Amino acid sequence: MRLDKFLKSSSLIKRRPLAQAACKGGRVLVNGKVAKPGTGLKLEDEITIFTSAYKIVVRVKSLSEKERGEELYEVIKKDRLEE
């Protein structure tokens, strides 16, 4: 599954164009490397997302097209970023 589609399906990012913009802006890492929207995901990959307020690290649990939301990932760490 493509990274941008996973982010949208998992509800980590609400819309696919926003997921694509976050990837292109360097705010999404897969296994510690900056990832493009079309990056292919595998089970157990770690995704790091930087928002304006948080750094969220999740691990891919499922790539099923039928599952949605938190069924697709487990949260490893969620840190509030200092301003």
C-alpha positions in Angstrom: 0.0 0.0 0.0 1.2 3.5 -0.8 2.2 5.7 2.1 -0.3 8.5 1.3 -3.2 6.0 1.0 -2.2 4.4 4.3 -2.1 7.7 6.2 -5.6 8.5 4.9 -7.0 5.0 5.6 -5.6 5.0 9.1 -6.9 8.5 9.8 -3.5 9.6 10.9 -4.0 12.4 8.3 -7.6 13.2 7.3 -7.3 13.6 3.5 -5.0 12.1 0.9 -3.9 15.5 -0.6 -2.8 16.6 2.9 -0.9 13.3 3.3 0.9 13.9 0.0 1.7 17.5 1.0 3.1 16.3 4.4 5.3 13.7 2.6 6.6 16.2 0.0 7.3 18.7 2.8 9.6 16.2 4.6 7.3 15.8 7.6 6.8 12.0 7.2 9.6 9.5 7.7 9.5 5.7 7.1 12.0 3.8 9.1 13.9 7.0 9.8 14.1 8.2 6.2 12.2 11.0 4.5 9.5 9.3 2.4 7.7 10.2 -0.8 3.8 9.8 -1.1 4.3 6.7 -3.3 6.6 4.9 -0.9 5.5 1.3 -0.6 4.9 0.1 3.0 5.5 -3.3 4.5 4.3 -4.8 7.8 6.3 -3.6 10.8 7.5 -0.4 9.1 7.8 2.6 11.5 6.2 5.8 10.4 7.1 9.1 12.0 4.8 12.1 11.5 5.7 15.6 12.5 2.7 18.0 13.0 2.8 21.5 14.4 2.2 20.2 17.9 3.2 16.5 18.0 5.7 13.9 16.8 3.9 10.6 16.4 5.6 7.3 15.8 3.5 4.3 14.7 4.2 0.8 13.6 2.3 -0.7 10.6 0.2 -3.7 11.8 -1.9 -4.3 8.7 -2.1 -3.3 5.1 -5.6 -4.6 4.5 -7.8 -2.5 2.2 -10.9 -3.5 4.4 -9.5 -2.3 7.7 -9.7 1.4 8.8 -8.4 3.6 11.5 -6.4 2.2 14.5 -6.7 -1.4 13.2 -3.9 -0.6 10.8 -1.2 0.6 13.2 -0.1 0.7 16.8 1.2 3.9 18.4 4.8 3.6 19.6 5.3 7.1 20.9 3.5 10.4 20.8 5.5 13.4 22.0 4.3 17.0 22.3 6.7 19.4 20.6 7.9 22.4 22.6 7.2 25.8 21.2 
